[in-house]
Each structure stands twice: as C-alpha cells, then as structure tokens.
C-alpha cells in the first residue's frame, strides 16, 4: 500500500503501514469511536477531515478488508446520503463502482396495479447501490490520508470508563485510549450501549432475510423492484452490469431448509419468486441470512457517550433505509462536533448530546414505525387487507403530488421540519 492505514496521534508515534498498532502508550483524541464499519468509519472521516482528532477501535483486520473480494453484500444509498459521502471525500474513492437507481417499481403479489417511481420525475438518480466491501475499503483509504485519524484494528475493547472530565478505554493488548466523547457505532449488540446500561426494545417478525447476488440475461436498466409476497418483500436491487442484489424475506422456520437445498432446487425456488422479466437468472457468490427484528435504544446519549447507527436503532429492510438513517445520525452529530471544536467547546457537553438526541431520535422512531407498519400490512395474504393495499398502491400511482412526496422521502430530500444537516445537502462543514 502506498499510504499507512494506521496513524498515531500522540507525539512520536510512528506510522505503521501494515498490521495493528501495538504497545502500551496512551492514545489521546477528542472523540473515540467504537466500531469502524460503514457508519462509524464515515463519522470518523467526517470529523478527521475537519481536524477533530479521532481514534477508531474496530475488531476487523484492515489488511483483510482491503484484500477482500466481492461477497454479495450491498447497501442502498439514498441521494442525500450520497451527497454526504461525496462531500467528505469518500464517494470518489469508489472509482465509479456504483449503480444508480433510476427507477423503483413496487408490485404486490400478482396484482396488475403497481407503483412506479421514474427517473424523469426524480430529475436524476434516486440513490445508488454500492458493495459494502468497496465502501469499507474507501473508508480505510480515506482514514489513512487524514492525520487527525487513528485506526486501531484489529482491536478489542475490554473496559470503558466515563467520568465528568472524559472517557478512557482499555484494549485487550493493554493500550489505553483517552478521549472527551465516546461514540458507539458497534452495531445491534453494542458493547458501548450495554456498558452504559441503556436498554433496548426489540420486536421480532418471525422473518429472516436471505441476501445474495444474481446475474441475469437482460439489463435491469437501473430499475429496483420491490415485490411483496405473503412471506415478506422480495427486493431486486440493480448492481453494475447484468447483476442484481436480492433481499429475499422468508418465514424464519423455512430459511434453513431453503439454504440447505441443492443448487438446482434452490435455483427453482429463486426463479419462482424472481420471475422472467430479466430472462434467465442464476446465483453468483455466497448466500447470507439475517433474522429480521426491530430494535430501538431507550436513549441515544449518556455521560460523554452517544450512539449512532444500529447501536441506536435497527429496522426491517422493507424500505431499504437502515444504512441511510445511520448516515443521518452521522450528518447531525458530525456537524455539532465540528462546530464545537471550532468554538473551543467540549465535544462531550450534555447540551450538545441532548441536541443530537432531540434531532435524531424522533426521526428514527418515525421511520421504525413506518417500516413496522409496512411489514404488517404487506406480509400477509388476508383477502380484505390485500385488496385494500393493492387499491392503495394504484391510487398513489395516480396521485402525482403524494407520489412525489413519497419519492422525495425515499431520496432523503424531503423538506419537512428543521433544515437537513449540511452534509446531506452537499455543503461542507
């Protein structure tokens, strides 16, 4: 590699081109981020770009992430969140390896009624599909170019202490990281959240998502398809070339049997749900499965602590917004931390954290409620309910203003309530 992945913040720390940072010397920063994935890594880039010193602790080996090949896992990035990634210098590092979402088609079972969001109405792409590994690689590259960022990986936190003056994290190798704020970006089973005693509310759906990539005979022309079936949504999301990423929702008690099917029988089940609108179709790469639940943290902040992304909220993929709402957290928190740094204020001040929670928690709770309602409305085949929702889909298709409102919400550009954060408008901090 041409640039070091890991940089030391303390004076005299030599940069390391490969492998983890080791040794017992303290690391000191304004912000400690636990979890260097798509959300935590993006937050680190947004802060370090503006001179806010950041230490990121992540359990994955950065060398393995840089060397990883295609594994089929992708994310849908709404237009406003793409602006965020572009503004902090991550989007260009993808090297054009993204697929614009030009159209979205919503279909309910075998109904002839449908809802179609067209590129012409959106006046451009509504979002983009990006491979997770490419975005992780872009984050690693960007962090390696930012002197204010230190990545400690692979590393494991064994203790976290917080007091009135700051936070201190101890790693399994004996290192200590000291900061003024800790951000939990460590997923649904957040160690940071649990250390603060922040409870969660969880709701199960009895559904599991099978995620895989397929290639097909005919081009998708940038069209994403959300096909609602009785077991749950079957989403076909366009990827570069004649490829699509599938999020195939099934009853949890059936998934292990489906995944264990021989290739030819799995192919038959896939074709039955996929249809023939893109010609022949066949799986490429591995299959993944994830149980689907709703999860909401009881609060997002504590003394010198903030939660972002799945550590704060986890939603059903029915609306394809999980990653985007994590990036909304990033946009709001980064803006406040950068302003605090410029004014010489404490990044862990209670007032700053309270403002972050006040701006993000209601928005996330609303989206959790919307996704929950969609799952309950569409994941059944009760005749009166099915008729009502199909008529509703057809009505929205014919009501231009309402349709455009839904479209702008999906793109993250709907202007309701307070102004969107600067990064989601493509405005630098």
C-alpha positions in Angstrom: 0.0 0.0 0.0 1.2 3.5 -0.8 -0.1 5.1 2.4 -0.2 3.9 6.0 -3.5 2.6 7.3 -2.8 3.4 10.9 -1.6 6.7 12.2 -0.6 7.6 15.8 -2.0 10.8 17.3 0.4 11.1 20.2 3.8 12.8 19.5 6.4 10.4 18.4 4.1 7.6 17.4 5.5 6.1 14.2 3.0 5.3 11.4 2.5 1.7 10.6 2.0 0.5 7.1 0.6 -2.9 8.0 -1.0 -4.7 10.9 -2.4 -3.5 14.2 -0.9 -0.7 16.3 0.6 -2.4 19.4 2.2 -1.2 22.6 1.1 0.3 25.9 1.4 4.1 25.2 -1.8 6.0 25.6 -3.7 7.4 22.6 -5.4 10.7 23.1 -8.2 12.2 21.0 -11.2 14.4 21.0 -13.5 11.6 20.1 -13.3 7.8 20.5 -15.4 5.8 18.0 -16.0 2.1 18.8 -16.8 0.4 15.6 -15.2 1.3 12.3 -17.9 -0.1 9.9 -19.9 1.8 7.3 -21.4 4.2 9.8 -18.6 4.6 12.4 -16.0 4.8 9.7 -17.9 7.5 7.8 -18.3 9.5 11.0 -14.5 9.2 11.6 -13.8 10.6 8.1 -16.2 13.4 8.5 -14.7 14.5 11.8 -11.0 14.0 11.0 -11.3 15.8 7.7 -12.1 19.0 9.7 -9.3 18.5 12.3 -11.3 16.8 15.1 -8.9 14.2 16.4 -10.5 10.7 16.3 -9.4 7.2 17.4 -11.4 4.3 15.9 -11.4 0.9 17.5 -12.5 -1.9 15.2 -12.4 -5.7 15.5 -11.7 -6.4 11.9 -8.3 -6.7 10.3 -7.9 -3.8 7.8 -5.5 -5.8 5.6 -8.1 -8.5 5.2 -10.8 -5.8 4.4 -8.6 -4.2 1.7 -7.9 -7.6 0.1 -11.5 -8.8 0.3 -13.2 -9.8 -3.0 -16.8 -9.5 -3.9 -19.1 -11.2 -1.4 -22.5 -10.1 -2.5 -23.4 -7.7 0.4 -24.5 -4.3 -0.8 -26.2 -1.2 0.5 -28.8 1.2 -1.0 -27.5 4.8 -0.6 -30.2 7.5 -0.8 -29.4 10.6 -2.8 -28.9 12.8 0.2 -26.6 10.3 1.8 -24.6 10.0 -1.4 -24.1 13.8 -1.1 -22.7 13.3 2.4 -20.2 10.6 1.2 -19.2 12.9 -1.7 -18.7 15.9 0.5 -16.3 14.2 2.9 -14.2 12.6 0.1 -15.4 9.0 0.2 -17.5 8.8 -3.0 -14.7 9.5 -5.4 -12.7 6.7 -3.8 -15.3 4.2 -5.0 -13.8 4.6 -8.5 -17.2 4.7 -10.2 -18.1 1.3 -8.9 -21.7 2.1 -8.0 -25.1 1.6 -9.8 -27.5 4.5 -10.0 -31.1 3.6 -9.0 -33.1 5.2 -11.9 -36.5 3.7 -11.3 -38.3 2.0 -8.5 -41.2 -0.4 -9.1 -43.5 -1.6 -6.3 -45.6 -4.7 -7.0 -48.0 -6.6 -4.7 -48.2 -10.3 -5.4 -49.9 -10.9 -8.7 -51.9 -7.7 -8.8 -51.9 -5.7 -12.1 -51.7 -2.5 -10.0 -48.3 -1.1 -9.3 -46.4 2.0 -8.1 -43.6 3.3 -10.3 -41.1 6.0 -9.3 -39.4 7.2 -12.6 -36.1 8.9 -13.1 -37.9 11.7 -15.1 -40.0 12.6 -12.0 -37.0 12.5 -9.7 -34.9 14.5 -12.2 -31.9 12.2 -11.7 -30.9 9.0 -9.8 -32.9 8.4 -6.6 -30.0 6.7 -5.0 -27.1 4.2 -5.6 -26.3 0.6 -4.9 -22.8 0.1 -3.5 -20.9 -3.0 -2.5 -20.2 -2.9 1.3 -16.6 -4.0 0.8 -15.9 -1.1 -1.6 -17.2 1.4 0.9 -15.2 -0.1 3.7 -12.1 0.0 1.5 -12.8 3.6 0.7 -13.1 4.4 4.4 -9.8 2.7 5.2 -8.1 4.6 2.4 -9.5 7.9 3.5 -8.7 7.4 7.1 -5.1 6.6 6.1 -4.8 10.1 4.5 -6.2 12.0 7.4 -3.6 13.0 10.1 -6.3 13.5 12.7 -7.4 9.9 12.5 -6.0 6.8 14.2 -7.4 3.4 13.4 -6.7 0.7 16.0 -7.5 -2.6 14.3 -7.9 -5.4 14.8 -8.5 -4.5 18.4 -10.9 -5.4 21.2 -12.1 -3.1 24.0 -12.1 -4.7 27.4 -13.1 -1.8 29.6 -14.7 1.6 29.2 -14.7 4.2 31.9 -16.6 7.6 31.8 -16.5 10.5 34.2 -17.2 14.2 34.3 -13.9 15.0 32.5 -13.6 12.3 29.8 -13.6 8.7 28.8 -10.9 6.0 29.0 -11.0 2.7 27.1 -8.7 -0.2 27.7 -7.9 -2.6 24.9 -7.0 -6.3 25.2 -3.3 -5.6 24.4 -3.0 -3.1 27.3 -3.3 0.1 25.3 -5.4 2.9 26.8 -7.4 5.4 24.7 -8.4 8.7 26.3 -11.0 11.0 24.8 -13.6 13.5 25.7 -16.5 11.7 24.0 -17.1 8.0 23.1 -19.4 7.2 20.2 -20.9 3.7 20.0 -21.0 2.6 16.3 -20.7 -1.1 17.2 -23.9 -2.5 15.9 -27.0 -4.1 17.3 -25.1 -5.8 20.1 -23.4 -2.7 21.1 -20.8 -3.1 23.8 -20.8 0.7 24.3 -24.6 0.8 24.8 -24.5 -2.1 27.2 -21.7 -0.6 29.2 -23.9 2.5 29.8 -26.9 0.4 30.9 -29.0 1.7 28.0 -31.9 -0.7 27.5 -33.4 -1.6 24.1 -36.9 -2.5 22.9 -36.9 -5.4 20.4 -39.7 -6.7 18.2 -39.4 -9.9 16.2 -41.2 -10.6 12.9 -40.6 -14.3 12.5 -38.8 -13.4 9.3 -35.3 -13.9 8.0 -33.7 -12.2 5.0 -31.7 -14.3 2.5 -29.2 -12.0 0.8 -27.4 -13.0 -2.4 -26.3 -11.6 -5.8 -27.6 -12.9 -9.1 -26.7 -12.4 -12.7 -29.4 -12.3 -15.4 -29.8 -12.4 -19.1 -31.2 -8.9 -19.8 -30.2 -5.5 -18.4 -32.1 -4.1 -15.4 -31.7 -0.5 -16.7 -31.2 0.8 -13.2 -34.7 -0.3 -12.0 -35.2 -1.6 -8.5 -38.2 -3.9 -7.9 -39.9 -4.4 -4.5 -42.2 -7.4 -4.9 -44.4 -8.0 -1.9 -45.1 -11.7 -1.3 -47.1 -13.3 1.6 -43.9 -14.3 3.3 -42.4 -10.8 3.0 -40.8 -8.5 0.5 -38.6 -9.8 -2.3 -36.4 -6.9 -3.4 -34.4 -6.9 -6.6 -31.7 -4.2 -6.5 -29.7 -3.2 -9.5 -25.9 -3.7 -9.5 -23.3 -2.8 -12.2 -23.6 -5.0 -15.2 -26.3 -7.6 -15.6 -26.3 -8.2 -11.8 -28.8 -7.6 -9.0 -28.6 -7.9 -5.3 -31.6 -9.8 -3.7 -33.1 -9.3 -0.3 -35.4 -12.3 -0.1 -37.6 -12.3 3.0 -39.0 -15.7 4.2 -40.5 -17.2 7.3 -37.7 -17.9 9.7 -38.7 -21.6 10.1 -38.2 -22.2 6.4 -34.9 -20.4 5.8 -32.5 -23.1 7.0 -34.2 -25.6 4.7 -34.0 -23.2 1.7 -30.4 -22.6 2.3 -29.6 -26.3 2.5 -31.3 -27.1 -0.8 -29.1 -28.5 -3.6 -28.2 -25.9 -6.2 -30.8 -27.0 -8.8 -33.7 -26.9 -6.3 -32.5 -23.6 -4.8 -32.4 -22.3 -8.4 -36.0 -23.4 -8.9 -37.2 -21.6 -5.8 -35.3 -18.5 -6.8 -36.8 -18.5 -10.3 -40.3 -18.9 -8.9 -40.1 -15.7 -7.0 -37.8 -13.7 -9.3 -39.9 -14.2 -12.5 -38.7 -14.0 -16.1 -38.7 -10.2 -16.7 -34.9 -10.2 -16.9 -34.6 -13.5 -18.8 -32.6 -16.4 -17.2 -31.2 -15.8 -13.7 -28.6 -17.6 -11.6 -26.9 -17.0 -8.2 -23.3 -15.8 -8.0 -21.3 -15.8 -4.8 -22.4 -16.9 -1.3 -25.7 -16.7 0.4 -26.2 -14.9 3.6 -29.1 -14.9 6.1 -30.1 -12.4 8.8 -33.0 -12.6 11.3 -35.2 -9.5 10.9 -36.1 -7.6 14.0 -37.0 -4.0 15.0 -34.7 -2.6 17.7 -34.7 0.8 19.4 -32.5 2.1 22.2 -34.3 3.7 25.1 -32.0 6.7 24.7 -29.1 7.7 22.4 -26.8 9.5 24.9 -25.4 9.2 28.3 -22.5 10.9 30.2 -19.9 11.6 27.4 -21.5 9.0 25.2 -23.5 9.0 22.0 -25.0 6.1 19.9 -25.2 6.1 16.1 -26.5 3.6 13.5 -27.6 0.1 14.5 -26.3 0.7 18.1 -29.2 3.1 18.4 -31.8 1.7 16.0 -32.3 -1.3 13.8 -35.1 -1.5 11.3 -36.6 -4.0 8.8 -35.1 -3.7 5.3 -38.6 -3.3 3.8 -37.9 0.3 2.9 -34.2 0.0 2.3 -33.4 2.8 4.8 -31.4 1.2 7.6 -28.0 2.4 6.3 -29.3 5.8 5.4 -30.7 6.5 8.8 -27.3 5.6 10.3 -25.8 8.2 7.9 -28.3 10.7 9.0 -27.1 10.2 12.6 -23.5 10.8 11.3 -24.5 14.1 9.5 -26.2 15.6 12.6 -23.5 14.5 15.1 -20.6 15.4 12.9 -21.9 18.9 12.3 -22.3 19.6 16.0 -18.9 18.2 16.9 -17.1 20.2 14.2 -18.8 23.4 15.4 -17.9 22.7 19.0 -14.3 22.1 18.0 -14.1 25.5 16.2 -15.6 27.3 19.1 -13.3 25.6 21.6 -16.3 23.9 23.3 -16.4 20.5 25.0 -17.5 17.7 22.5 -19.0 15.7 25.3 -21.0 18.6 26.8 -24.5 17.5 27.9 -26.2 20.2 25.9 -24.6 19.1 22.7 -25.5 15.5 23.2 -29.1 16.4 24.2 -29.4 18.4 21.0 -28.2 15.4 18.9 -30.7 13.1 20.6 -33.5 15.6 20.2 -32.8 15.8 16.4 -32.3 12.2 15.7 -34.4 10.0 18.0 -37.9 11.3 16.8 -36.8 10.9 13.1 -35.6 7.4 13.7 -38.6 6.4 15.7 -40.9 7.6 13.0 -39.1 5.5 10.4 -39.1 2.5 12.7 -42.9 2.9 12.9 -43.3 3.3 9.2 -41.3 0.1 8.4 -43.1 -1.8 11.1 -46.5 -0.8 9.6 -45.3 -1.7 6.1 -44.2 -5.2 7.3 -47.5 -5.8 8.9 -49.5 -4.5 6.0 -47.7 -6.4 3.3 -46.5 -9.7 5.0 -49.9 -11.4 4.8 -52.4 -12.6 2.3 -55.7 -11.8 4.1 -58.1 -11.0 1.3 -59.6 -7.7 2.6 -56.2 -6.4 3.6 -54.7 -7.4 0.3 -57.4 -5.7 -1.7 -57.1 -2.5 0.3 -53.3 -2.2 -0.1 -53.5 -3.0 -3.8 -56.1 -0.3 -4.3 -53.9 2.0 -2.3 -50.8 1.3 -4.5 -52.9 2.0 -7.5 -54.2 5.2 -6.0 -50.8 6.6 -5.1 -49.6 5.8 -8.6 -52.3 8.2 -9.9 -51.8 10.9 -7.3 -48.8 12.9 -8.5 -48.2 15.2 -5.5 -48.5 12.3 -3.0 -46.3 10.1 -5.1 -43.6 12.8 -5.4 -43.7 13.3 -1.6 -43.0 9.6 -1.0 -40.3 9.7 -3.6 -38.5 12.6 -2.0 -38.7 10.9 1.4 -37.0 7.8 0.0 -34.3 10.0 -1.6 -33.8 11.8 1.7 -34.5 15.2 0.2 -38.0 15.8 1.7 -38.0 19.3 3.3 -40.2 19.0 6.4 -39.3 20.1 9.9 -35.8 21.6 10.6 -33.4 22.1 7.7 -31.4 19.0 6.7 -27.9 18.9 8.1 -25.2 20.5 5.9 -23.6 17.2 4.7 -26.9 15.8 3.4 -27.3 19.0 1.3 -23.8 18.5 -0.1 -22.5 21.5 1.9 -19.1 21.1 3.6 -18.8 21.5 7.4 
